[in-house]
Amino acid sequence: MEIPWFAWIAIVAIVCGVTVEIVKLALRSREKRAELSGGSELRGILEQSNASNQRVAEKLDGLETRLAAMEKTLTDIP
């Protein structure tokens, strides 16, 4: 099974978009950690980070589902 060239464009765009969002989240998390210096504040940051990680994981699951649907569509085309 060979993936057409235009499908690679979509796949690369999705991967790049997810990577950019992860880097943005990491930079925001780093900035927040630098601003705060307390145990309870750190706990709050960790909870926010966990929530962000869960949202990213949900987005990745959604992207994976969409990508699987695209692959199925492309393989069904004669």
Number of C-alpha atoms within 10 A of each C-alpha: 4 6 10 9 8 8 14 11 10 13 14 11 12 16 12 12 11 16 12 12 12 15 11 12 16 15 12 13 16 12 11 14 15 9 9 12 10 10 9 10 14 14 11 12 17 14 12 13 16 12 12 16 15 12 12 16 12 12 13 15 12 12 16 13 12 12 16 12 12 15 13 11 10 14 12 8 6 4
